[in-house]
């Protein structure tokens, strides 16, 4: 299984992959019962290159104490700024609809 976090996920739009994912959702077992497990299982059998964002992109409002400490160290000592990427589901759905990947 690919150990990735699907909180921020950028895909190249593909109707074929979208349809394959829809079909696979009925029988593909998710190790965690959620989207991350499904995506890990789905893409494990495909030769798909992926890149994990640095941890500073994972800093959100609900963080663990060790993550806060780590972010503090990055910011003060390593001068890495905090970054956060967020897209609302409605925005994503609209973009997929506009691209013709999903129906109305």
C-alpha positions as protocol buffer text, in pm:
chain_id: "A"
residue {
  index: 1
  type: UNK
  ca { x: 0 y: 0 z: 0 }
}
residue {
  index: 2
  type: UNK
  ca { x: 117 y: 353 z: -68 }
}
residue {
  index: 3
  type: UNK
  ca { x: 148 y: 542 z: 259 }
}
residue {
  index: 4
  type: UNK
  ca { x: 19 y: 880 z: 151 }
}
residue {
  index: 5
  type: UNK
  ca { x: -208 y: 1143 z: 297 }
}
residue {
  index: 6
  type: UNK
  ca { x: -498 y: 1233 z: 70 }
}
residue {
  index: 7
  type: UNK
  ca { x: -583 y: 1550 z: 261 }
}
residue {
  index: 8
  type: UNK
  ca { x: -421 y: 1739 z: -25 }
}
residue {
  index: 9
  type: UNK
  ca { x: -440 y: 1545 z: -346 }
}
residue {
  index: 10
  type: UNK
  ca { x: -374 y: 1679 z: -694 }
}
residue {
  index: 11
  type: UNK
  ca { x: -456 y: 1454 z: -986 }
}
residue {
  index: 12
  type: UNK
  ca { x: -434 y: 1496 z: -1359 }
}
residue {
  index: 13
  type: UNK
  ca { x: -796 y: 1473 z: -1474 }
}
residue {
  index: 14
  type: UNK
  ca { x: -874 y: 1150 z: -1654 }
}
residue {
  index: 15
  type: UNK
  ca { x: -1219 y: 1017 z: -1730 }
}
residue {
  index: 16
  type: UNK
  ca { x: -1076 y: 664 z: -1761 }
}
residue {
  index: 17
  type: UNK
  ca { x: -919 y: 675 z: -1414 }
}
residue {
  index: 18
  type: UNK
  ca { x: -1233 y: 832 z: -1269 }
}
residue {
  index: 19
  type: UNK
  ca { x: -1453 y: 555 z: -1413 }
}
residue {
  index: 20
  type: UNK
  ca { x: -1207 y: 286 z: -1300 }
}
residue {
  index: 21
  type: UNK
  ca { x: -1215 y: 432 z: -947 }
}
residue {
  index: 22
  type: UNK
  ca { x: -1596 y: 432 z: -948 }
}
residue {
  index: 23
  type: UNK
  ca { x: -1603 y: 67 z: -1052 }
}
residue {
  index: 24
  type: UNK
  ca { x: -1331 y: -29 z: -802 }
}
residue {
  index: 25
  type: UNK
  ca { x: -1509 y: 145 z: -512 }
}
residue {
  index: 26
  type: UNK
  ca { x: -1763 y: -139 z: -500 }
}
residue {
  index: 27
  type: UNK
  ca { x: -1507 y: -412 z: -432 }
}
residue {
  index: 28
  type: UNK
  ca { x: -1177 y: -250 z: -327 }
}
residue {
  index: 29
  type: UNK
  ca { x: -1109 y: -286 z: 43 }
}
residue {
  index: 30
  type: UNK
  ca { x: -986 y: 25 z: 225 }
}
residue {
  index: 31
  type: UNK
  ca { x: -740 y: -49 z: 506 }
}
residue {
  index: 32
  type: UNK
  ca { x: -870 y: 249 z: 705 }
}
residue {
  index: 33
  type: UNK
  ca { x: -1232 y: 256 z: 586 }
}
residue {
  index: 34
  type: UNK
  ca { x: -1181 y: 594 z: 421 }
}
residue {
  index: 35
  type: UNK
  ca { x: -1055 y: 763 z: 109 }
}
residue {
  index: 36
  type: UNK
  ca { x: -685 y: 728 z: 193 }
}
residue {
  index: 37
  type: UNK
  ca { x: -712 y: 352 z: 223 }
}
residue {
  index: 38
  type: UNK
  ca { x: -913 y: 324 z: -97 }
}
residue {
  index: 39
  type: UNK
  ca { x: -671 y: 544 z: -292 }
}
residue {
  index: 40
  type: UNK
  ca { x: -370 y: 354 z: -156 }
}
residue {
  index: 41
  type: UNK
  ca { x: -526 y: 22 z: -259 }
}
residue {
  index: 42
  type: UNK
  ca { x: -643 y: 152 z: -597 }
}
residue {
  index: 43
  type: UNK
  ca { x: -310 y: 305 z: -698 }
}
residue {
  index: 44
  type: UNK
  ca { x: -94 y: 27 z: -548 }
}
residue {
  index: 45
  type: UNK
  ca { x: -148 y: -188 z: -857 }
}
residue {
  index: 46
  type: UNK
  ca { x: -73 y: 96 z: -1098 }
}
residue {
  index: 47
  type: UNK
  ca { x: 262 y: 242 z: -1190 }
}
residue {
  index: 48
  type: UNK
  ca { x: 182 y: 596 z: -1075 }
}
residue {
  index: 49
  type: UNK
  ca { x: 445 y: 847 z: -975 }
}
residue {
  index: 50
  type: UNK
  ca { x: 355 y: 1051 z: -668 }
}
residue {
  index: 51
  type: UNK
  ca { x: 522 y: 1318 z: -461 }
}
residue {
  index: 52
  type: UNK
  ca { x: 459 y: 1383 z: -94 }
}
residue {
  index: 53
  type: UNK
  ca { x: 443 y: 1746 z: 10 }
}
residue {
  index: 54
  type: UNK
  ca { x: 675 y: 1850 z: 294 }
}
residue {
  index: 55
  type: UNK
  ca { x: 520 y: 1824 z: 642 }
}
residue {
  index: 56
  type: UNK
  ca { x: 490 y: 2202 z: 672 }
}
residue {
  index: 57
  type: UNK
  ca { x: 197 y: 2178 z: 428 }
}
residue {
  index: 58
  type: UNK
  ca { x: 14 y: 1948 z: 670 }
}
residue {
  index: 59
  type: UNK
  ca { x: -9 y: 2202 z: 951 }
}
residue {
  index: 60
  type: UNK
  ca { x: -376 y: 2275 z: 1009 }
}
residue {
  index: 61
  type: UNK
  ca { x: -598 y: 2389 z: 1292 }
}
residue {
  index: 62
  type: UNK
  ca { x: -613 y: 2047 z: 1458 }
}
residue {
  index: 63
  type: UNK
  ca { x: -254 y: 1947 z: 1519 }
}
residue {
  index: 64
  type: UNK
  ca { x: -72 y: 1732 z: 1768 }
}
residue {
  index: 65
  type: UNK
  ca { x: 164 y: 1894 z: 2022 }
}
residue {
  index: 66
  type: UNK
  ca { x: 472 y: 1741 z: 1855 }
}
residue {
  index: 67
  type: UNK
  ca { x: 364 y: 1891 z: 1521 }
}
residue {
  index: 68
  type: UNK
  ca { x: 330 y: 2235 z: 1677 }
}
residue {
  index: 69
  type: UNK
  ca { x: 678 y: 2202 z: 1827 }
}
residue {
  index: 70
  type: UNK
  ca { x: 818 y: 2082 z: 1494 }
}
residue {
  index: 71
  type: UNK
  ca { x: 655 y: 2370 z: 1306 }
}
residue {
  index: 72
  type: UNK
  ca { x: 788 y: 2615 z: 1564 }
}
residue {
  index: 73
  type: UNK
  ca { x: 1140 y: 2480 z: 1512 }
}
residue {
  index: 74
  type: UNK
  ca { x: 1105 y: 2502 z: 1133 }
}
residue {
  index: 75
  type: UNK
  ca { x: 985 y: 2859 z: 1155 }
}
residue {
  index: 76
  type: UNK
  ca { x: 1234 y: 2995 z: 1408 }
}
residue {
  index: 77
  type: UNK
  ca { x: 1548 y: 2804 z: 1333 }
}
residue {
  index: 78
  type: UNK
  ca { x: 1517 y: 2684 z: 977 }
}
residue {
  index: 79
  type: UNK
  ca { x: 1316 y: 2981 z: 848 }
}
residue {
  index: 80
  type: UNK
  ca { x: 1065 y: 2762 z: 666 }
}
residue {
  index: 81
  type: UNK
  ca { x: 731 y: 2944 z: 642 }
}
residue {
  index: 82
  type: UNK
  ca { x: 406 y: 2768 z: 722 }
}
residue {
  index: 83
  type: UNK
  ca { x: 200 y: 2683 z: 418 }
}
residue {
  index: 84
  type: UNK
  ca { x: -148 y: 2544 z: 391 }
}
residue {
  index: 85
  type: UNK
  ca { x: -346 y: 2445 z: 86 }
}
residue {
  index: 86
  type: UNK
  ca { x: -722 y: 2410 z: 110 }
}
residue {
  index: 87
  type: UNK
  ca { x: -996 y: 2355 z: -145 }
}
residue {
  index: 88
  type: UNK
  ca { x: -1362 y: 2334 z: -56 }
}
residue {
  index: 89
  type: UNK
  ca { x: -1551 y: 2033 z: -188 }
}
residue {
  index: 90
  type: UNK
  ca { x: -1787 y: 2258 z: -384 }
}
residue {
  index: 91
  type: UNK
  ca { x: -1491 y: 2418 z: -565 }
}
residue {
  index: 92
  type: UNK
  ca { x: -1345 y: 2080 z: -656 }
}
residue {
  index: 93
  type: UNK
  ca { x: -1680 y: 1945 z: -775 }
}
residue {
  index: 94
  type: UNK
  ca { x: -1737 y: 2256 z: -990 }
}
residue {
  index: 95
  type: UNK
  ca { x: -1394 y: 2225 z: -1150 }
}
residue {
  index: 96
  type: UNK
  ca { x: -1449 y: 1856 z: -1221 }
}
residue {
  index: 97
  type: UNK
  ca { x: -1793 y: 1934 z: -1370 }
}
residue {
  index: 98
  type: UNK
  ca { x: -1643 y: 2216 z: -1582 }
}
residue {
  index: 99
  type: UNK
  ca { x: -1376 y: 1974 z: -1706 }
}
residue {
  index: 100
  type: UNK
  ca { x: -1648 y: 1723 z: -1802 }
}
residue {
  index: 101
  type: UNK
  ca { x: -1530 y: 1462 z: -1551 }
}
residue {
  index: 102
  type: UNK
  ca { x: -1859 y: 1436 z: -1362 }
}
residue {
  index: 103
  type: UNK
  ca { x: -2220 y: 1491 z: -1460 }
}
residue {
  index: 104
  type: UNK
  ca { x: -2456 y: 1757 z: -1330 }
}
